[in-house]
């Protein structure tokens, strides 16, 4: 007894009482991946830009300067200092529109991921926990959704629901949701037969408690990674729908819609197309890098101890 | 009253293995008609090799699975979870401690919540009182109050097994099923946990069903011993009878298979090796 308690004392003193060292450990593994940290910095900047858009943007995103149609950026010949990134075909300031566009893109990503995550988790937990016909019914529907090319399915859905930003988000969430359902189901199935779940059952826990309180918290790591990667996917697909005229409608300063309305000027005024495209690229890239870093930090199989 | 806390009459459990593309469906008889009786405060040890049905029997006694046939009586009342379901009162009578202390605690649950959960689910005791009860139980199993807010990964195997025992005792069960509770622990910790179990048995008047394949552990803790072999109870009786005068051939083999570490047997083994 004596030597065990002595050994315990040393073992217990290292992680002191409170357990926030889980977060410190997470940061340790996350910061190993330099790309992920860079992604996090860029993404944080984007979030700040989106939040403080009204203070940062030099003009209103809707105001048309009739005397300055298709003004090139300042560093090109004919550029004007008040329009740093130039203007679009109806004389709106590109920089202001891009800054306000960040709001839309992040909002789209967030809403779509929340929709897809919540519905995917519920369906996945039900399928993985009950198995049998519930599992078969849910997963076959998921397989059908996965069998369609995602953009095509989203396009069909928006065509049915009617074009608009909200319907586009709903459609994209529905298209992304099977990935979450599958991941959750797999994680729940592997956790379900662990002894701690049986212990909770012996303690009298009901189905709902077992599913949501006992099992689900042990399945979150892969879901967080998938959520981050879906975030960028959602932004891309919303931009694609916007480009095809099915997403946000003009004059909304959404990046995909901006691309679409400017594509006829691609040779005459390349900046009108380049900058929204660059904005999408940078956002998606930074989020994907964060997702990779999260995977390294949260997946115990990739951890170097 | 001193009637048997637990009685099993001719308990059977079959598993149906569905036929695949090439194989036919067949039935595996995991437990083939086992009867036993345990009095209050006593320990029944169930011994046998891997796959002999002892863990299946444990799941039946713990009311996790239903028996295919036979009667199970707890405190003299017949229990049939396949027909009547499981009531909270029954739930409180039987608890289990699992073999692997690393798998039986939820990694995302603090020790305090692990201990409080059975009370939260089965009783209407307010949170503050649950906390006090959990603290008391922590001390009873040899842990400290500062461990209340820690996560399972911060504990050693022996400490985790203590936590698992504490959780099982939170509902004050009359019957505790111990499914190889010490076989995942090293020897010195095994002794500590066994002593703890013996102390708790005296304190709470617990009845134990102790499942093991380790005969030295069984000899230490059991009052009665049941030897299982391929789903059947081949030998059942008081500890000293079973160990002193084994009747069945399998029991004799089992007792002979216990490794010997005394000097004489080591000398004999070395002599045999030289001769060969």
Interface residues (C-beta under 8 A of the other chain):
Chain A: X1 X3 X4 X7 X8 X11 X12 X15 X17 X18 X19 X194 X195 X196 X198 X199 X200 X201 X202 X203 X204 X205 X206 X209 X214 X217 X218
Chain B: X62 X63 X64 X88 X91 X95 X96 X98 X100 X103 X104 X105 X106 X107 X108 X109 X117 X118 X121 X122 X142 X146 X147 X149 X150 X151 X154 X156 X158 X159 X164 X167 X171 X188 X189 X192
